Amino acid sequence: MKNLKLKGLKFNKGKYLLFNDRFAFFPPKVIDILASIYGEGVKSLLVWLGKKTGWKLIQNWEENLKPKSLDDLVNQFTNILSNHGWGRFIPKIISDELIIIDLYHNISSELENKSRYFCYFITGLLSGFGEFALYRVNVIETQCCLEDLNQDYCEFRIEIKNK
């Protein structure tokens, strides 16, 4: 298999490496299985897993991509994240207090069992990123295309926590 054209991603003997970190594709069915076992109780687990993943990814990527500004960091993060199969992440607002990211083509909308459990993982993913970029943050999904079928995207607000 040829190397993919994503900066920093290499494939060799069945292993994907992204900036020398082993990269494993996370099947959406795993989230479905966890949700069927734990129901709403899986929310905190998915947010936590997402947060750990988001922090690890941005910490490693930032070292390799060397962004010049917060705008550059957010744009590079969403660009690479869009290639993971969860959907297309588009930054709408970027400031030192607030980052708003729209998620188009949420993977859950493509699956047989459309569920918000995927949004919990993505909320965690963006929390890990947000804490790296802005320090202490709250991440809130303000619009969800799974709850409102007239919406084309989910909107996530990453905002600085008030003390």
C-alpha positions as a Markdown table, in Angstrom:
| # | Residue | x | y | z |
|---|---|---|---|---|
| 1 | Met | 0.0 | 0.0 | 0.0 |
| 2 | Lys | 1.3 | 3.5 | -0.9 |
| 3 | Asn | 1.9 | 6.1 | 1.8 |
| 4 | Leu | -1.2 | 8.3 | 2.1 |
| 5 | Lys | -0.7 | 12.0 | 1.3 |
| 6 | Leu | -1.5 | 13.3 | 4.7 |
| 7 | Lys | 1.5 | 15.1 | 6.2 |
| 8 | Gly | 3.1 | 13.0 | 8.8 |
| 9 | Leu | 1.2 | 9.8 | 8.1 |
| 10 | Lys | 3.2 | 6.7 | 7.0 |
| 11 | Phe | 2.1 | 3.1 | 6.4 |
| 12 | Asn | 4.5 | 0.2 | 6.6 |
| 13 | Lys | 3.8 | -3.5 | 7.1 |
| 14 | Gly | 0.3 | -3.1 | 8.3 |
| 15 | Lys | 1.0 | -0.2 | 10.7 |
| 16 | Tyr | -0.1 | 3.4 | 10.3 |
| 17 | Leu | 2.2 | 5.9 | 12.0 |
| 18 | Leu | 1.2 | 9.5 | 12.4 |
| 19 | Phe | 4.3 | 11.6 | 13.5 |
| 20 | Asn | 5.8 | 8.3 | 14.8 |
| 21 | Asp | 2.8 | 7.5 | 17.0 |
| 22 | Arg | 1.1 | 4.3 | 16.1 |
| 23 | Phe | -2.4 | 5.2 | 14.7 |
| 24 | Ala | -5.3 | 2.8 | 15.1 |
| 25 | Phe | -8.6 | 3.3 | 13.3 |
| 26 | Phe | -11.4 | 3.3 | 15.9 |
| 27 | Pro | -14.5 | 1.5 | 14.5 |
| 28 | Pro | -17.7 | 3.3 | 15.2 |
| 29 | Lys | -19.4 | -0.1 | 16.1 |
| 30 | Val | -17.3 | -0.1 | 19.3 |
| 31 | Ile | -19.2 | 3.0 | 20.5 |
| 32 | Asp | -22.5 | 1.3 | 19.5 |
| 33 | Ile | -21.5 | -1.8 | 21.5 |
| 34 | Leu | -20.5 | 0.2 | 24.6 |
| 35 | Ala | -23.8 | 2.2 | 24.3 |
| 36 | Ser | -25.8 | -1.0 | 24.1 |
| 37 | Ile | -24.1 | -2.4 | 27.2 |
| 38 | Tyr | -24.0 | 0.8 | 29.4 |
| 39 | Gly | -26.7 | 3.0 | 28.0 |
| 40 | Glu | -26.4 | 6.6 | 29.0 |
| 41 | Gly | -23.8 | 5.6 | 31.6 |
| 42 | Val | -21.2 | 5.3 | 28.8 |
| 43 | Lys | -21.3 | 9.1 | 28.3 |
| 44 | Ser | -18.6 | 9.9 | 30.8 |
| 45 | Leu | -16.4 | 7.0 | 29.5 |
| 46 | Leu | -16.7 | 8.3 | 25.9 |
| 47 | Val | -16.0 | 11.9 | 26.9 |
| 48 | Trp | -13.0 | 10.7 | 29.0 |
| 49 | Leu | -11.6 | 8.5 | 26.1 |
| 50 | Gly | -12.1 | 11.4 | 23.7 |
| 51 | Lys | -10.4 | 13.9 | 26.0 |
| 52 | Lys | -7.3 | 11.7 | 26.4 |
| 53 | Thr | -7.2 | 11.1 | 22.6 |
| 54 | Gly | -7.6 | 14.8 | 21.8 |
| 55 | Trp | -4.9 | 15.9 | 24.2 |
| 56 | Lys | -2.4 | 13.2 | 23.0 |
| 57 | Leu | -3.0 | 14.0 | 19.4 |
| 58 | Ile | -2.7 | 17.7 | 19.6 |
| 59 | Gln | 0.3 | 17.5 | 21.9 |
| 60 | Asn | 2.2 | 15.3 | 19.4 |
| 61 | Trp | 0.9 | 17.1 | 16.3 |
| 62 | Glu | 1.8 | 20.6 | 17.7 |
| 63 | Glu | 5.4 | 19.5 | 18.2 |
| 64 | Asn | 5.6 | 18.3 | 14.6 |
| 65 | Leu | 3.5 | 20.9 | 12.8 |
| 66 | Lys | 4.9 | 23.9 | 14.7 |
| 67 | Pro | 1.9 | 26.2 | 14.3 |
| 68 | Lys | 2.5 | 29.9 | 14.2 |
| 69 | Ser | -0.7 | 31.0 | 16.0 |
| 70 | Leu | -3.9 | 29.8 | 17.6 |
| 71 | Asp | -5.6 | 30.1 | 14.2 |
| 72 | Asp | -2.9 | 28.0 | 12.6 |
| 73 | Leu | -3.1 | 25.4 | 15.4 |
| 74 | Val | -6.9 | 25.1 | 15.2 |
| 75 | Asn | -6.9 | 24.9 | 11.4 |
| 76 | Gln | -4.2 | 22.2 | 11.3 |
| 77 | Phe | -5.9 | 20.2 | 14.0 |
| 78 | Thr | -9.3 | 20.3 | 12.3 |
| 79 | Asn | -7.7 | 19.5 | 8.9 |
| 80 | Ile | -6.0 | 16.4 | 10.2 |
| 81 | Leu | -8.9 | 15.3 | 12.3 |
| 82 | Ser | -11.2 | 15.6 | 9.3 |
| 83 | Asn | -9.1 | 12.8 | 7.8 |
| 84 | His | -9.9 | 10.3 | 10.6 |
| 85 | Gly | -13.4 | 9.5 | 9.3 |
| 86 | Trp | -15.5 | 11.1 | 12.1 |
| 87 | Gly | -16.7 | 13.9 | 9.7 |
| 88 | Arg | -15.5 | 17.2 | 8.4 |
| 89 | Phe | -14.4 | 19.6 | 11.1 |
| 90 | Ile | -14.7 | 23.3 | 10.1 |
| 91 | Pro | -13.6 | 26.1 | 12.5 |
| 92 | Lys | -16.1 | 28.9 | 12.5 |
| 93 | Ile | -14.8 | 31.2 | 15.2 |
| 94 | Ile | -11.3 | 31.2 | 16.7 |
| 95 | Ser | -10.3 | 33.5 | 19.6 |
| 96 | Asp | -8.5 | 33.4 | 22.9 |
| 97 | Glu | -11.7 | 32.8 | 24.7 |
| 98 | Leu | -13.9 | 30.9 | 22.3 |
| 99 | Ile | -13.5 | 28.4 | 19.5 |
| 100 | Ile | -16.5 | 27.2 | 17.5 |
| 101 | Ile | -16.2 | 24.2 | 15.3 |
| 102 | Asp | -18.9 | 22.8 | 13.0 |
| 103 | Leu | -18.9 | 19.1 | 12.3 |
| 104 | Tyr | -20.4 | 18.2 | 8.9 |
| 105 | His | -21.1 | 14.6 | 7.9 |
| 106 | Asn | -21.1 | 13.3 | 11.5 |
| 107 | Ile | -20.3 | 9.6 | 11.1 |
| 108 | Ser | -23.3 | 8.7 | 13.2 |
| 109 | Ser | -25.6 | 10.1 | 10.5 |
| 110 | Glu | -24.2 | 7.5 | 8.1 |
| 111 | Leu | -24.8 | 4.5 | 10.3 |
| 112 | Glu | -27.9 | 2.4 | 10.8 |
| 113 | Asn | -28.2 | 3.3 | 14.5 |
| 114 | Lys | -27.9 | 7.1 | 14.6 |
| 115 | Ser | -27.0 | 8.0 | 18.1 |
| 116 | Arg | -25.6 | 10.9 | 20.1 |
| 117 | Tyr | -23.0 | 8.6 | 21.7 |
| 118 | Phe | -20.6 | 9.6 | 18.9 |
| 119 | Cys | -21.1 | 13.2 | 19.8 |
| 120 | Tyr | -20.0 | 12.4 | 23.4 |
| 121 | Phe | -16.7 | 11.1 | 22.1 |
| 122 | Ile | -16.2 | 14.1 | 19.8 |
| 123 | Thr | -17.0 | 16.4 | 22.8 |
| 124 | Gly | -14.2 | 14.7 | 24.7 |
| 125 | Leu | -11.9 | 14.9 | 21.7 |
| 126 | Leu | -12.5 | 18.7 | 21.4 |
| 127 | Ser | -12.1 | 19.0 | 25.2 |
| 128 | Gly | -8.6 | 17.5 | 25.1 |
| 129 | Phe | -7.7 | 19.8 | 22.2 |
| 130 | Gly | -9.3 | 22.8 | 23.9 |
| 131 | Glu | -7.4 | 22.3 | 27.2 |
| 132 | Phe | -4.2 | 22.1 | 25.3 |
| 133 | Ala | -4.9 | 25.2 | 23.2 |
| 134 | Leu | -6.7 | 27.4 | 25.8 |
| 135 | Tyr | -6.0 | 25.7 | 29.2 |
| 136 | Arg | -9.3 | 25.2 | 31.1 |
| 137 | Val | -12.3 | 24.9 | 28.9 |
| 138 | Asn | -15.9 | 23.7 | 28.7 |
| 139 | Val | -17.1 | 22.1 | 25.5 |
| 140 | Ile | -20.8 | 22.2 | 24.7 |
| 141 | Glu | -22.5 | 20.8 | 21.6 |
| 142 | Thr | -25.0 | 23.6 | 20.9 |
| 143 | Gln | -26.5 | 22.1 | 17.7 |
| 144 | Cys | -26.8 | 18.5 | 16.7 |
| 145 | Cys | -27.8 | 17.1 | 13.3 |
| 146 | Leu | -28.9 | 13.9 | 15.0 |
| 147 | Glu | -31.4 | 15.6 | 17.2 |
| 148 | Asp | -32.6 | 18.1 | 14.6 |
| 149 | Leu | -32.8 | 16.5 | 11.2 |
| 150 | Asn | -33.1 | 19.9 | 9.5 |
| 151 | Gln | -29.5 | 20.7 | 10.6 |
| 152 | Asp | -26.6 | 19.9 | 8.3 |
| 153 | Tyr | -24.0 | 19.9 | 11.0 |
| 154 | Cys | -23.2 | 19.7 | 14.7 |
| 155 | Glu | -21.8 | 22.8 | 16.4 |
| 156 | Phe | -19.3 | 22.6 | 19.3 |
| 157 | Arg | -18.3 | 25.5 | 21.4 |
| 158 | Ile | -15.0 | 25.4 | 23.2 |
| 159 | Glu | -14.9 | 28.2 | 25.7 |
| 160 | Ile | -12.7 | 29.2 | 28.6 |
| 161 | Lys | -14.0 | 28.1 | 32.0 |
| 162 | Asn | -15.0 | 30.8 | 34.4 |
| 163 | Lys | -13.2 | 30.6 | 37.7 |
